[in-house]
Amino acid sequence: MKSLTILNYQWKDLVRGKWIFGYALIYLLISDALIRFGGSGPKALLSISNVMLLLVPLVSMIYGALYLYQSKEFTELLLAQPLNRKTLFWGLYGGLAIPLSSAYTLGVLIPMLYSGMLNGEQIVSILMLLALGIILTLLFTGIGFWLGLSYFEDRIKGLGFALVGWLFLAVLYDGLVLLIIFMLGDYPIEKPMLALTMLNPIDLARIIVLLEFDISALMGYTGAIFNRFFGSFWGIITAGLSLMLWLVIPLWGSTRKFREMDF
């Protein structure tokens, strides 16, 4: 109950800041444009998913890292009260992760509603796209919290690590995988590639999207391996479970750091 009270306060604070509405508006405008130019079929959904895979991790990690600095005085005030640290952590986390998830969902869903996409055959793919965006928001907000708590005394360093972490996972990681494939292509490296893919939540989400739309030409090496080992259905299940594990680990580490920190 105390977590809900903290969450409610944080939500009102975000609404007063109005940036959360801007975040939702970005998705609304992008989704509207992609639907208008790409139609209401798989092409538009695939384009929206590509935007989501880049933008959601970036915003969630940065705001997750900065949010703790911005809430420092509020956190210290609450810690002076007879309040459990775990309760406070979940209130702070939910106060950011839930509004970010809601902004993403509304920004993507509203153009789909008035364009009639929800009445078509794409409903399963749309629900998967919304669920992936929410999971990635929760996941990368947790990673942002973990980085913010790790470098709580140095705001610039925490933000820097968040940006570098996003750049590595979103851009450089695939290049590293391709380099390994090029160097070790003569060896049986399918299973190590599966393990490498599971170490990157953005790659896991991308593979789920490509398996859902059955776009074998865009799957790449790791996506093709997933499809070969697990098939489309079990590949999606395996990647989804790996994403859930990614969601749990940063939050577990963040709660431990928050309980041990000396504010």
KOLFI-11578 format. One record per residue (C-alpha): z, y, x. Coordinates in steps of 0.2 Angstrom, whole numbers, padded with zeros to 4 digits, always signed. Layout:
N
ZYX/...
***
This chain:
263
+0000+0000+0000/+0004+0012+0014/-0013+0008+0022/-0021+0013+0006/-0012+0029+0006/-0018+0033+0024/-0035+0028+0020/-0035+0039+0005/-0030+0054+0015/-0043+0050+0029/-0056+0049+0015/-0052+0066+0008/-0052+0073+0026/-0070+0066+0029/-0076+0073+0012/-0069+0090+0017/-0079+0089+0033/-0095+0086+0024/-0103+0077+0038/-0102+0060+0029/-0114+0067+0016/-0126+0072+0029/-0125+0055+0036/-0129+0048+0019/-0143+0061+0017/-0152+0055+0033/-0153+0037+0026/-0159+0043+0009/-0173+0054+0017/-0178+0041+0029/-0178+0027+0016/-0187+0038+0003/-0201+0042+0016/-0203+0024+0022/-0204+0018+0004/-0217+0032-0001/-0228+0028+0014/-0225+0009+0015/-0224+0004-0003/-0210-0006-0011/-0214-0022-0002/-0207-0031+0014/-0216-0018+0025/-0204-0004+0019/-0189-0015+0020/-0193-0020+0038/-0196-0002+0043/-0179+0003+0035/-0170-0012+0044/-0177-0006+0061/-0170+0012+0058/-0153+0003+0053/-0153-0007+0068/-0153+0008+0079/-0144+0021+0069/-0129+0012+0062/-0123+0005+0079/-0125+0022+0087/-0116+0032+0074/-0102+0019+0071/-0098+0018+0090/-0098+0036+0093/-0088+0041+0078/-0076+0026+0081/-0072+0032+0098/-0071+0051+0094/-0061+0048+0077/-0045+0043+0086/-0045+0059+0097/-0048+0069+0081/-0034+0060+0072/-0022+0061+0087/-0010+0074+0080/-0010+0065+0063/-0007+0048+0071/+0008+0055+0081/+0015+0062+0065/+0014+0046+0056/+0021+0036+0071/+0037+0047+0070/+0039+0040+0052/+0046+0022+0049/+0028+0015+0048/+0022-0001+0055/+0008+0002+0068/-0003-0012+0062/-0002-0003+0044/-0007+0013+0052/-0021+0006+0062/-0029-0002+0047/-0027+0014+0037/-0036+0024+0051/-0050+0011+0053/-0053+0009+0035/-0053+0028+0033/-0068+0029+0044/-0077+0012+0042/-0077+0012+0023/-0085+0030+0021/-0098+0026+0034/-0102+0009+0025/-0103+0018+0008/-0114+0032+0015/-0126+0019+0022/-0126+0009+0006/-0129+0024-0005/-0142+0032+0006/-0153+0016+0007/-0149+0010-0011/-0153+0026-0021/-0172+0027-0016/-0174+0009-0020/-0166+0012-0037/-0178+0026-0042/-0193+0017-0034/-0190+0001-0044/-0188-0010-0029/-0172-0018-0037/-0183-0025-0051/-0195-0034-0040/-0194-0050-0030/-0186-0042-0015/-0168-0042-0022/-0162-0055-0009/-0170-0046+0006/-0162-0029-0001/-0145-0037-0002/-0146-0044+0015/-0152-0028+0022/-0137-0019+0014/-0125-0032+0019/-0131-0032+0037/-0129-0013+0038/-0111-0014+0031/-0107-0028+0044/-0114-0018+0058/-0105-0003+0053/-0088-0012+0052/-0092-0021+0069/-0097-0006+0079/-0083+0005+0072/-0071-0008+0078/-0080-0007+0095/-0079+0012+0095/-0060+0010+0091/-0058-0002+0105/-0067+0010+0118/-0057+0025+0111/-0040+0016+0113/-0045+0010+0131/-0049+0027+0137/-0038+0037+0125/-0033+0050+0138/-0050+0054+0143/-0061+0059+0128/-0077+0061+0138/-0076+0044+0147/-0073+0036+0130/-0088+0044+0122/-0098+0040+0138/-0094+0022+0137/-0099+0022+0119/-0116+0029+0122/-0119+0018+0137/-0113+0003+0127/-0125+0007+0113/-0140+0010+0125/-0137-0007+0134/-0136-0017+0117/-0150-0008+0108/-0162-0005+0122/-0158-0013+0139/-0152-0030+0134/-0169-0036+0128/-0177-0030+0144/-0163-0040+0154/-0167-0055+0143/-0186-0053+0146/-0183-0052+0165/-0173-0068+0165/-0186-0077+0155/-0199-0071+0168/-0189-0076+0183/-0184-0093+0176/-0198-0097+0164/-0202-0113+0173/-0185-0120+0169/-0177-0127+0152/-0168-0111+0147/-0169-0112+0128/-0150-0115+0126/-0145-0102+0138/-0156-0090+0129/-0147-0094+0113/-0131-0090+0121/-0137-0074+0127/-0143-0069+0110/-0126-0072+0103/-0119-0060+0115/-0128-0046+0107/-0124-0042+0089/-0139-0030+0087/-0151-0045+0092/-0142-0056+0080/-0145-0044+0066/-0163-0042+0071/-0165-0061+0071/-0158-0062+0053/-0170-0049+0047/-0185-0057+0055/-0180-0075+0049/-0178-0068+0032/-0195-0060+0031/-0202-0075+0041/-0212-0064+0053/-0215-0076+0067/-0226-0064+0077/-0212-0052+0079/-0198-0064+0082/-0200-0064+0101/-0194-0078+0112/-0176-0078+0107/-0180-0077+0088/-0193-0091+0090/-0179-0102+0098/-0167-0098+0084/-0181-0103+0072/-0185-0119+0081/-0167-0125+0084/-0160-0120+0067/-0174-0116+0055/-0174-0101+0044/-0160-0105+0033/-0148-0112+0046/-0154-0099+0059/-0148-0085+0047/-0131-0094+0044/-0128-0097+0063/-0133-0079+0067/-0122-0073+0052/-0107-0083+0058/-0109-0076+0076/-0109-0058+0069/-0093-0061+0060/-0085-0067+0076/-0091-0051+0084/-0083-0042+0070/-0066-0050+0073/-0065-0049+0092/-0065-0030+0094/-0053-0027+0079/-0041-0040+0086/-0042-0031+0103/-0040-0014+0095/-0025-0019+0085/-0017-0026+0101/-0020-0010+0111/-0014+0001+0097/+0002-0008+0095/+0005-0007+0114/+0000+0011+0117/+0013+0025+0121/+0007+0040+0111/
***
